[in-house]
Amino acid sequence: MKTYSLLCSLVAFVAMGCSTSEDNSTIPTENEVEETSYDADYALLQKSNGQLSVQSLKVTDSGIDLSEADSTFESTPSPELTFRQGSIFAYYTKVTDCDGQVTLHDFEDNESRTLDVFEDLLDCSLMVSSIAFDADNLYVAYTKEETSKIDKYYVRILDLSSEVSNAIDIELDKKPVQMAIANAHLFVLTLDLDVTNEYELSIVNLATKAVIHEKGLGYNVGHIFTDTQDQIIISYKELHTVLNSSTFGVKYVNYDAATAPGFYGSENNCFDESGRMFYIKTSDSNPIGIPAVYDFSNNLVLLYIYSNFLTASELEFEFKIGQTSMVSYDNENHVLIVGYQKSDDENKGGLLRIQLEPEPKFLDNLDLNAVPYQFFYKD
């Protein structure tokens, strides 16, 4: 069912800043748009009853609604390991204790491809901890049990252009946790389980397929990811580190407790063309999550708090907004897309659309029979 609000007031937001080692004193203004058009086709990944499926959506000037457009994406049990690059979504499926598959689905071309990852390994026990890919390769980080007391750690590289088994394993000295890719390097977040319980970054040169540099990161690392400038962002609760992917030099951006952007625990973040990041900010005081936008160039965060653009009746009774499940952005139409779980049914949800330019304005709500997970704009 599609529901609309009669609310006409502007969306209010809260702006917060952070301190950095570099002087960034200019705050950009939003680009003005003379005329806004909302014609678009979307593909929405959604979760319900432990299944991940896709729902096609159509947007016109009259609003957003369900679409009958076909998708070749096959419903699957909700995967624990996923990775997204542009229009391509990848997820890992464990087949046996010694085998697994990675499926890559391109929502632009509406095509899927599945790769067997461990065809050459026999009689083993392994655990995959992260996946990633670029235009050339698929990367799978895993732990292999050698004996009951000895584990070995690897990143497996598979050439996506080859139709035959072509795996190359790079051994690591610590457990791989997560991966990011930039500037022909693979950045592997690892954890020292044997001695210090600290995190480290292992940097792999993708031309030579060898670890060329390691950097200690200390404790309590949240996530690592690549921004639009091909820099690696390393998140902590109290700061984030910006790592130059060419020189491996670092810059530290510190937060005050009251102004922390709060993307430490956020996953499935996305960026707009200017480099702003859209994500879910969570905190002890607001556990349902706040839609947020972070400008890395100016260290400025904007919080789109539900109560600032929805009435109490809409929030609690009409839309029944519970946990925020997804925040994304339609670059073409300058629209913030917010997915949420219904407060009275964990298997149902909805989408809110908020126009950001030339000024913030609530557009509409769409009720769904599943909870939004990731959003793809289709040209």
C-alpha positions in Angstrom: 0.0 0.0 0.0 1.3 3.5 -0.9 0.7 6.3 1.7 1.3 10.0 1.4 1.7 12.8 3.9 0.2 16.3 3.6 3.2 17.7 5.5 4.5 20.8 3.5 7.0 22.2 5.9 10.8 22.0 5.2 12.8 19.1 6.6 14.8 20.4 9.5 18.3 19.0 10.1 21.1 19.2 12.7 24.6 20.1 11.5 27.7 19.0 13.5 31.4 19.4 12.9 34.6 17.6 13.8 38.2 18.7 14.3 41.0 17.7 11.9 44.7 18.2 11.4 44.0 20.2 8.2 42.2 23.5 8.0 38.8 23.0 6.2 36.8 26.1 7.1 34.5 26.4 4.1 31.1 24.8 4.3 29.6 24.2 0.8 26.1 25.1 0.0 23.8 22.7 -1.8 23.7 23.1 -5.6 20.5 24.7 -6.6 18.3 22.8 -9.1 15.9 24.9 -11.2 13.5 22.0 -12.0 13.3 18.6 -10.3 12.1 15.5 -12.2 11.4 12.2 -10.4 11.2 9.8 -13.3 13.3 6.8 -12.3 13.4 3.0 -12.0 14.9 1.5 -8.9 15.8 -2.0 -7.7 15.4 -2.6 -4.0 17.0 -5.5 -2.1 14.8 -6.4 0.8 14.7 -8.8 3.7 11.7 -10.8 5.1 11.5 -14.0 7.1 15.2 -14.7 6.6 15.1 -14.3 2.8 16.7 -11.7 0.6 14.8 -10.7 -2.5 14.4 -7.9 -5.0 11.5 -5.5 -5.5 11.3 -3.3 -8.6 10.1 0.3 -8.1 8.9 3.0 -10.4 9.0 6.7 -9.7 7.1 9.4 -11.6 6.1 13.0 -10.7 3.1 11.5 -9.0 5.2 9.5 -6.5 6.8 6.1 -6.0 5.1 2.7 -6.4 5.8 -1.0 -7.0 6.8 -2.0 -10.5 6.2 -5.2 -12.4 9.6 -5.0 -14.1 11.4 -8.4 -14.1 14.6 -9.2 -12.3 16.8 -12.2 -12.6 18.0 -11.9 -9.0 17.0 -15.1 -7.3 15.7 -15.0 -3.7 18.3 -16.4 -1.3 18.7 -16.9 2.5 19.9 -13.6 3.9 23.7 -13.7 3.5 26.2 -12.7 6.2 28.9 -11.6 3.8 28.2 -9.1 1.1 30.1 -6.5 -1.0 28.8 -3.8 -3.3 30.5 -1.8 -6.1 28.3 0.4 -8.2 25.5 -1.5 -9.7 27.0 -4.9 -8.7 26.1 -6.7 -5.5 28.0 -9.8 -4.4 27.3 -12.3 -1.6 28.9 -15.4 -0.2 27.1 -18.7 0.3 28.6 -21.5 2.3 28.0 -24.9 0.6 30.0 -27.3 2.8 32.7 -27.0 5.5 35.2 -26.8 2.7 33.4 -25.1 -0.1 31.5 -21.9 -0.9 30.2 -19.8 -3.7 30.1 -16.1 -4.5 27.3 -14.7 -6.6 27.7 -11.4 -8.3 24.5 -9.7 -9.6 24.6 -6.6 -11.8 21.4 -4.7 -11.4 22.2 -2.5 -14.4 22.5 -5.4 -16.8 20.1 -7.7 -14.8 22.7 -10.5 -15.0 24.1 -12.9 -12.4 27.2 -15.0 -12.2 28.2 -17.6 -9.5 31.7 -18.7 -8.8 32.9 -21.7 -6.9 35.6 -20.4 -4.6 37.3 -23.5 -3.1 37.2 -26.2 -5.7 40.8 -27.2 -5.2 40.6 -27.7 -1.4 39.7 -31.1 0.0 39.1 -32.5 3.5 39.3 -29.2 5.3 37.5 -26.8 7.6 37.5 -23.1 6.7 35.7 -19.9 7.6 35.2 -17.0 5.2 35.3 -13.6 6.9 35.1 -11.1 4.1 34.6 -10.7 0.3 35.4 -7.9 -2.1 35.8 -7.5 -5.9 36.9 -5.0 -8.5 36.8 -5.0 -12.3 39.4 -7.8 -12.6 39.3 -10.0 -9.5 37.3 -11.5 -6.7 38.9 -11.4 -3.2 37.9 -13.9 -0.5 39.5 -13.6 3.0 39.4 -16.9 5.0 40.7 -18.9 7.9 41.7 -22.5 7.3 42.0 -24.9 10.2 45.3 -26.9 9.8 45.0 -28.8 13.1 42.8 -28.4 16.2 45.3 -25.8 17.6 46.7 -24.2 14.4 44.8 -21.9 12.0 46.2 -20.3 8.9 45.0 -17.1 7.3 44.7 -16.3 3.6 43.2 -14.0 1.0 42.2 -15.9 -2.1 42.3 -14.0 -5.5 40.3 -15.3 -8.4 40.5 -13.8 -11.9 37.0 -12.8 -13.0 38.0 -13.0 -16.7 38.9 -16.7 -16.5 36.5 -19.5 -16.9 38.8 -22.1 -15.3 40.1 -22.5 -11.7 42.7 -19.8 -11.2 43.0 -19.3 -7.5 46.0 -17.5 -6.0 46.4 -17.6 -2.1 48.2 -14.9 -0.2 49.1 -16.0 3.3 48.6 -13.5 6.2 50.0 -13.7 9.7 46.8 -12.5 11.4 43.1 -13.2 11.0 41.5 -11.2 8.1 38.4 -9.3 9.1 37.5 -6.9 6.3 38.8 -5.7 2.9 38.8 -2.5 0.8 40.3 -1.8 -2.6 42.0 1.4 -3.9 44.7 2.4 -6.4 45.7 -1.2 -7.4 46.1 -2.2 -3.7 44.1 -4.5 -1.5 43.8 -3.3 2.1 43.1 -6.1 4.6 42.0 -5.3 8.1 43.4 -8.0 10.3 43.2 -8.9 14.0 45.9 -10.4 16.2 44.1 -13.1 18.1 47.2 -14.7 19.5 49.1 -11.9 21.3 47.8 -8.3 21.4 44.2 -8.5 20.3 45.0 -5.3 18.2 44.1 -4.6 14.7 46.5 -4.2 11.8 46.3 -3.2 8.1 48.0 -5.5 5.6 48.5 -3.9 2.2 48.7 -6.2 -0.9 50.1 -5.0 -4.2 47.7 -6.4 -6.7 50.3 -6.4 -9.5 52.7 -8.6 -7.6 50.1 -10.4 -5.4 52.3 -9.8 -2.3 52.0 -8.0 1.1 54.2 -4.9 0.8 53.3 -3.0 3.9 51.7 -3.5 7.3 50.4 -0.8 9.7 49.3 -1.1 13.3 45.8 0.3 14.0 45.4 -0.3 17.7 42.1 -1.4 19.3 38.4 -1.0 18.5 38.4 -0.5 14.8 34.9 -0.4 13.4 35.1 -0.6 9.6 37.4 0.2 6.7 36.1 1.4 3.3 37.1 3.4 0.2 35.8 6.9 -0.3 35.3 8.6 -3.7 38.9 10.0 -3.7 40.3 6.4 -3.5 41.4 7.0 0.1 40.9 4.3 2.8 38.7 5.4 5.7 39.4 3.6 9.0 36.6 4.2 11.6 36.8 4.3 15.4 34.2 5.6 17.8 36.2 8.7 18.7 37.9 9.5 15.3 38.5 8.2 11.8 41.8 7.9 10.0 42.2 8.8 6.3 44.9 6.7 4.6 46.4 7.8 1.3 46.2 4.7 -0.9 49.3 5.7 -2.8 51.7 7.0 -0.2 50.2 5.3 2.8 50.3 8.6 4.7 47.6 9.2 7.3 45.4 12.1 8.5 43.4 11.8 11.8 40.0 13.4 12.2 39.0 13.6 15.9 35.5 14.0 17.3 34.0 15.6 20.3 31.6 13.3 22.1 28.7 15.6 21.1 29.7 15.9 17.5 30.8 12.4 16.5 29.3 11.5 13.1 28.6 8.0 14.3 29.4 5.9 11.2 31.6 3.6 13.4 29.1 0.8 13.2 27.3 1.6 10.0 27.4 -0.8 7.0 26.2 -0.5 3.4 27.1 3.2 3.2 26.9 5.0 -0.2 28.3 8.1 -1.7 27.0 10.8 -4.0 28.9 12.4 -6.9 30.4 15.1 -4.6 31.8 12.5 -2.1 29.2 12.9 0.7 28.5 9.7 2.5 24.9 8.6 3.3 24.6 6.2 6.3 22.8 5.3 9.5 23.9 7.0 12.7 23.3 5.0 15.8 23.8 6.0 19.4 22.7 4.9 22.9 20.3 7.8 23.0 18.8 7.0 19.6 19.0 3.2 19.0 16.6 3.2 16.0 19.2 5.0 13.9 19.2 8.4 12.3 19.6 9.0 8.5 22.8 11.0 8.2 25.0 12.6 5.6 28.7 13.1 6.2 30.9 15.6 4.1 34.5 14.3 4.3 35.9 17.4 2.7 34.5 19.7 5.4 34.1 17.2 8.3 30.4 18.1 8.5 27.5 15.8 9.4 23.8 16.5 8.7 21.3 14.5 10.7 17.8 14.0 9.2 15.8 13.3 12.4 12.4 11.7 11.8 10.6 14.0 14.2 11.8 17.1 12.3 9.8 16.2 9.2 7.1 13.8 10.3 4.3 14.5 12.8 4.1 12.3 15.9 1.0 10.7 14.4 2.8 9.8 11.1 5.8 8.5 12.9 4.0 6.3 15.3 0.6 5.3 13.8 0.5 6.0 10.0 4.0 4.9 8.9 4.9 3.0 12.1 8.6 3.7 11.8 10.8 1.4 13.8 14.5 0.6 13.2 16.2 2.5 10.3 17.4 -0.3 7.9 18.9 1.6 5.0 20.0 5.0 3.8 20.8 5.7 0.2 20.7 8.5 -2.4 19.4 9.0 -5.9 22.1 11.2 -7.5 20.0 11.9 -10.6 17.1 13.4 -8.8 18.8 14.6 -5.6 16.6 12.5 -3.4 17.5 10.9 0.0 16.0 7.3 0.2 15.4 6.1 3.8 14.4 2.5 4.5 12.9 1.4 7.8 11.4 -1.6 9.6 7.9 -1.3 10.8 7.6 -0.9 14.6 4.8 -3.5 14.8 6.2 -6.2 12.4 9.9 -7.0 12.0 9.3 -8.5 8.5 7.7 -5.4 7.0 9.0 -2.0 6.2 8.8 1.1 4.2 10.6 3.8 2.2 10.7 7.5 2.8 11.8 9.9 0.0 13.3 13.3 1.0 14.2 15.9 -1.6 17.5 17.6 -0.6 17.9 20.2 -3.3 17.3 23.1 -3.7 16.0 22.8 -0.1 15.0 19.8 2.0 11.4 18.6 1.6 9.6 15.4 2.6 8.1 13.8 -0.5 6.3 10.5 0.3 6.2 7.1 1.9 5.8 3.7 0.4 4.8 0.7 2.6 6.4 -2.6 1.8 5.9 -6.3 2.7 9.6 -6.6 3.5 12.4 -4.5 5.1 14.6 -2.4 2.7 18.2 -3.5 2.7 20.0 -2.0 -0.3 18.9 0.3 -3.1 20.0 0.5 -6.7 19.2 3.3 -9.2 18.7 2.0 -12.8 19.4 4.3 -15.7 
